[in-house]
Amino acid sequence: MVGWLIYSGHDVEKNKRYIEFYIKEGKLQSMQIKLILIEKLEFGVRNNTWYFKYENNEIGRPDFAICRTIYPLLNKQLEYMGIKVFNNSKVAEICNDKARTYQYVAQLDIDMVDSAFVKNYMTEEAMNQIQEPSVIKAVAGHGGTQVFFLEPPTKETGEKEFSNEKTNNTTSVEFDKREILNGLNQSDIVLQPLTGSKHQDLRVYVIGKKIIAAILRTAKEGFKSNFSLGGDVREYHLSKGETTTVEKIISLFDFGLVGIDFIIGDKGELIFNEIEDVVGARMLYQCTDINLVRLYLDYIKMNL
């Protein structure tokens, strides 16, 4: 059984050990896991049908593919060619766009962050109109990138304050409007009120329909609690009500492996925030002895 493990080249080095886990665990389950770099992969339509080439050569179709890069078009191409892909194209298309995720999950009537959807050319005007401390996010941002904090005008100065948290530093830095717009890189955005004074969030790891574990993240400074940005992490045990909330979200999708993220509200309640399609596992391995890769390959094997 052959599986493609698809990465972008610039993500390979920092995920080297994780990739090695996949290859090692695959061998234990009679799976040949092949690392495929999207920069070397050509795909499209030729002679009226879909095709793949790798390193300018024809390549045999795998039995399955694990897409560890954000490229919904590729997920869809794999499916058109009869290849089972994890996560599937629906998960990739919805969950890699924050606005689409909020719009889709809203049908569940669970606690969610209020979110205004704003086209990129309307961003500056939306920033000028804020009346409360707010967070502005690029719809496709990940890992705490392209997330900015905005304060409404003060009575004394009439000026707005803008700040971001650099990925290599947990100290808040002041940004002017132009720098924020540059940081958003012409992305469509979601605009949200600042939610949760605890500066905590919860990531729930899910494989298929099963909750694997939950990790609580707490920001050391500022409002972003991402582990990659220096947040503290620990294992968290879901209550019965919290489990029910997560299961409602799971029911909407055919997940492979994802992380479902919640903000911890001021009363300790879970407020849905987003779903990570290409979810990282570093903090799960740090806080537990769960072998996530083994569980995922077990799930894939069972579903082929």
PLY file of the C-alpha trace (Angstrom):
ply
format ascii 1.0
element vertex 304
property float x
property float y
property float z
element edge 303
property int vertex1
property int vertex2
end_header
0.00 0.00 0.00
1.48 3.32 -1.12
0.60 6.69 0.36
1.73 10.17 -0.60
2.66 12.52 2.23
2.35 15.92 0.56
4.28 18.94 1.84
5.49 22.25 0.51
9.28 22.39 0.35
9.63 25.27 2.81
7.78 23.25 5.51
9.89 20.10 5.25
12.83 21.08 7.44
10.77 22.21 10.45
8.61 19.07 10.13
11.47 16.66 9.49
10.87 14.53 12.60
7.11 14.43 11.99
7.71 13.23 8.42
10.06 10.55 9.74
7.31 9.43 12.14
4.96 8.90 9.20
7.52 6.88 7.25
8.45 4.75 10.28
4.87 4.12 11.41
3.87 3.39 7.82
6.42 0.59 7.58
5.00 -0.96 10.75
1.60 -1.07 9.02
2.90 -2.28 5.62
2.45 1.19 4.14
5.06 2.80 1.93
4.84 6.51 2.74
6.41 8.67 0.02
7.22 12.33 0.65
5.86 14.43 -2.22
6.79 18.10 -2.59
4.20 20.29 -4.27
6.95 22.31 -5.97
7.93 19.17 -7.91
4.37 18.05 -8.59
2.65 19.03 -11.83
-1.05 18.39 -12.22
-3.88 19.55 -14.41
-5.95 18.41 -17.40
-4.37 16.85 -20.48
-5.98 14.90 -23.33
-9.38 15.65 -21.83
-8.66 14.14 -18.44
-6.75 14.73 -15.20
-3.05 13.97 -14.86
-0.07 14.07 -12.47
3.66 14.32 -13.15
6.43 14.39 -10.57
9.88 15.81 -11.26
8.81 16.00 -14.92
8.11 12.27 -15.06
4.99 10.17 -15.04
4.19 8.83 -11.58
2.01 5.96 -10.45
-1.12 6.72 -8.49
-0.96 6.12 -4.75
-3.57 4.25 -2.77
-4.12 7.35 -0.64
-2.68 10.79 0.02
-2.17 12.78 3.22
-2.17 16.46 2.29
-0.03 18.39 4.78
-0.10 21.60 2.83
-2.94 24.03 2.16
-3.94 23.49 -1.44
-7.65 22.60 -1.83
-7.33 22.43 -5.62
-4.84 19.60 -5.21
-7.12 17.75 -2.78
-9.88 17.97 -5.38
-7.62 16.74 -8.20
-6.68 13.70 -6.16
-10.35 12.92 -5.57
-11.25 13.33 -9.25
-8.54 10.77 -10.02
-10.06 8.27 -7.59
-7.45 8.72 -4.86
-8.63 8.86 -1.25
-7.24 12.05 0.28
-6.96 13.03 3.94
-8.27 15.63 4.64
-10.82 15.64 1.83
-11.44 18.63 -0.41
-14.55 19.79 1.48
-12.59 20.07 4.71
-9.71 21.80 2.88
-11.99 24.28 1.09
-14.04 25.28 4.14
-11.60 25.05 7.02
-8.77 26.99 5.35
-11.05 30.01 5.04
-12.12 31.47 8.38
-15.15 33.25 6.92
-16.42 30.10 5.20
-15.83 28.11 8.39
-17.88 30.50 10.56
-20.61 30.69 7.95
-20.87 26.90 7.71
-20.65 26.09 11.44
-23.24 28.77 12.33
-26.00 26.31 11.39
-25.26 24.46 14.65
-26.31 27.38 16.90
-23.29 26.93 19.20
-21.35 29.75 20.89
-19.14 31.42 18.28
-17.05 34.57 17.98
-19.08 37.35 16.31
-17.47 37.86 12.91
-17.97 40.40 10.13
-16.80 39.25 6.70
-14.98 42.00 4.79
-13.63 42.08 1.22
-10.00 43.14 0.98
-10.68 46.51 -0.68
-13.06 47.42 2.18
-10.58 46.60 4.97
-9.30 50.11 5.60
-12.79 51.53 5.88
-13.80 48.71 8.25
-10.78 49.48 10.44
-11.82 53.14 10.60
-15.30 52.20 11.79
-14.47 50.00 14.79
-16.11 51.03 18.07
-14.61 48.46 20.46
-11.31 46.55 20.89
-11.22 44.24 17.90
-9.23 41.54 16.18
-8.67 41.52 12.44
-7.69 38.25 10.73
-6.79 37.30 7.19
-9.25 34.58 6.18
-6.43 32.17 5.27
-3.98 33.02 8.08
-2.58 30.16 10.16
-0.51 29.69 13.30
-1.29 33.16 14.63
0.04 34.91 11.53
-1.85 37.79 9.89
-3.74 38.50 13.12
-3.86 42.07 14.45
-5.36 43.84 17.44
-7.16 47.16 16.99
-8.25 49.71 19.59
-10.96 52.31 18.83
-10.02 56.01 18.97
-9.18 57.39 22.42
-10.93 60.55 23.59
-7.60 62.23 24.24
-5.97 61.65 20.86
-8.69 60.57 18.51
-6.18 58.07 17.16
-6.49 54.31 16.77
-3.94 51.86 18.09
-2.89 48.86 16.09
-0.71 46.02 17.25
0.50 42.59 16.21
2.57 39.90 17.89
5.66 38.96 15.92
6.11 35.22 15.46
9.65 35.35 16.91
8.74 37.53 19.87
5.85 37.58 22.33
6.09 41.31 22.94
3.33 43.50 21.52
4.55 45.97 18.96
2.72 49.01 17.63
1.87 48.98 13.97
0.38 51.76 11.94
-2.52 51.18 9.60
-0.36 50.83 6.52
1.77 48.13 8.11
-1.35 46.17 9.06
-2.68 46.42 5.53
0.67 45.27 4.21
0.65 42.39 6.69
-2.78 41.31 5.51
-1.38 41.20 1.96
-4.68 42.09 0.25
-6.50 39.21 1.92
-10.20 39.23 2.64
-10.66 39.47 6.40
-12.86 38.66 9.35
-13.33 41.42 11.93
-14.16 40.32 15.48
-14.59 41.90 18.92
-11.77 40.95 21.29
-13.15 37.90 23.11
-11.96 36.19 26.29
-9.96 38.18 28.82
-8.29 34.97 30.01
-6.28 34.87 26.74
-6.75 31.11 26.65
-7.89 28.79 23.94
-8.47 25.08 23.57
-7.42 22.82 20.71
-9.33 19.57 20.38
-7.63 16.94 18.23
-10.04 14.84 16.18
-9.50 11.82 13.94
-12.58 10.86 11.95
-15.48 11.01 14.39
-13.33 10.45 17.49
-12.01 13.04 19.93
-8.37 12.15 20.64
-7.29 14.79 23.17
-7.61 18.45 24.09
-4.81 20.90 24.87
-5.32 24.18 26.73
-3.11 27.07 25.57
-2.50 30.23 27.57
-0.84 33.36 26.20
2.22 34.52 28.13
1.79 38.05 26.81
-0.70 39.72 24.49
-3.85 38.11 23.17
-2.53 35.19 21.07
-2.00 31.84 22.77
-0.44 29.86 19.89
2.18 27.35 21.03
4.42 28.45 18.15
4.30 31.99 19.57
5.33 30.95 23.09
2.01 30.12 24.74
1.91 27.72 27.73
0.20 24.39 27.08
-1.30 21.56 29.15
-3.66 18.66 28.64
-7.34 19.42 29.27
-10.23 17.05 29.96
-13.51 17.97 28.31
-16.72 18.04 30.31
-19.78 16.19 29.05
-21.29 19.44 27.72
-18.03 20.44 26.02
-17.80 17.01 24.41
-21.32 17.45 23.05
-20.34 20.79 21.48
-17.31 19.25 19.77
-19.37 16.31 18.54
-21.86 18.70 16.92
-19.05 20.20 14.86
-17.69 16.76 13.98
-21.13 15.78 12.67
-20.92 18.43 9.93
-17.73 17.05 8.37
-15.99 13.91 7.20
-12.73 14.68 8.99
-9.43 12.88 8.65
-7.24 14.65 11.21
-8.02 18.21 12.36
-7.74 20.52 15.32
-10.92 22.30 16.43
-10.09 25.52 18.28
-12.15 27.32 20.90
-11.59 30.54 22.84
-12.13 30.22 26.59
-14.76 32.80 27.52
-14.78 34.89 30.68
-17.13 32.39 32.34
-15.01 29.42 31.25
-17.31 28.58 28.34
-16.05 27.29 24.98
-16.51 29.75 22.11
-15.86 28.24 18.68
-12.97 29.92 16.88
-11.70 27.88 13.91
-10.72 24.49 12.48
-7.13 23.68 11.54
-6.99 21.42 8.48
-3.18 21.01 8.44
-3.00 20.77 12.21
0.30 20.76 14.09
1.02 18.11 16.73
4.01 19.45 18.68
2.07 20.48 21.76
0.12 17.20 21.78
3.38 15.23 21.84
4.74 17.55 24.52
1.74 17.13 26.82
0.75 13.48 26.24
2.17 10.11 25.20
-0.40 9.76 22.40
1.06 8.52 19.11
-1.07 10.65 16.81
0.57 9.44 13.60
-0.06 5.80 14.47
-3.70 6.52 15.28
-4.12 8.45 12.02
-2.58 5.71 9.88
-4.79 3.16 11.68
-7.79 5.29 10.75
-6.66 5.67 7.12
-6.05 1.94 6.75
-9.50 1.20 8.16
-11.11 3.59 5.66
-9.43 2.39 2.48
0 1
1 2
2 3
3 4
4 5
5 6
6 7
7 8
8 9
9 10
10 11
11 12
12 13
13 14
14 15
15 16
16 17
17 18
18 19
19 20
20 21
21 22
22 23
23 24
24 25
25 26
26 27
27 28
28 29
29 30
30 31
31 32
32 33
33 34
34 35
35 36
36 37
37 38
38 39
39 40
40 41
41 42
42 43
43 44
44 45
45 46
46 47
47 48
48 49
49 50
50 51
51 52
52 53
53 54
54 55
55 56
56 57
57 58
58 59
59 60
60 61
61 62
62 63
63 64
64 65
65 66
66 67
67 68
68 69
69 70
70 71
71 72
72 73
73 74
74 75
75 76
76 77
77 78
78 79
79 80
80 81
81 82
82 83
83 84
84 85
85 86
86 87
87 88
88 89
89 90
90 91
91 92
92 93
93 94
94 95
95 96
96 97
97 98
98 99
99 100
100 101
101 102
102 103
103 104
104 105
105 106
106 107
107 108
108 109
109 110
110 111
111 112
112 113
113 114
114 115
115 116
116 117
117 118
118 119
119 120
120 121
121 122
122 123
123 124
124 125
125 126
126 127
127 128
128 129
129 130
130 131
131 132
132 133
133 134
134 135
135 136
136 137
137 138
138 139
139 140
140 141
141 142
142 143
143 144
144 145
145 146
146 147
147 148
148 149
149 150
150 151
151 152
152 153
153 154
154 155
155 156
156 157
157 158
158 159
159 160
160 161
161 162
162 163
163 164
164 165
165 166
166 167
167 168
168 169
169 170
170 171
171 172
172 173
173 174
174 175
175 176
176 177
177 178
178 179
179 180
180 181
181 182
182 183
183 184
184 185
185 186
186 187
187 188
188 189
189 190
190 191
191 192
192 193
193 194
194 195
195 196
196 197
197 198
198 199
199 200
200 201
201 202
202 203
203 204
204 205
205 206
206 207
207 208
208 209
209 210
210 211
211 212
212 213
213 214
214 215
215 216
216 217
217 218
218 219
219 220
220 221
221 222
222 223
223 224
224 225
225 226
226 227
227 228
228 229
229 230
230 231
231 232
232 233
233 234
234 235
235 236
236 237
237 238
238 239
239 240
240 241
241 242
242 243
243 244
244 245
245 246
246 247
247 248
248 249
249 250
250 251
251 252
252 253
253 254
254 255
255 256
256 257
257 258
258 259
259 260
260 261
261 262
262 263
263 264
264 265
265 266
266 267
267 268
268 269
269 270
270 271
271 272
272 273
273 274
274 275
275 276
276 277
277 278
278 279
279 280
280 281
281 282
282 283
283 284
284 285
285 286
286 287
287 288
288 289
289 290
290 291
291 292
292 293
293 294
294 295
295 296
296 297
297 298
298 299
299 300
300 301
301 302
302 303
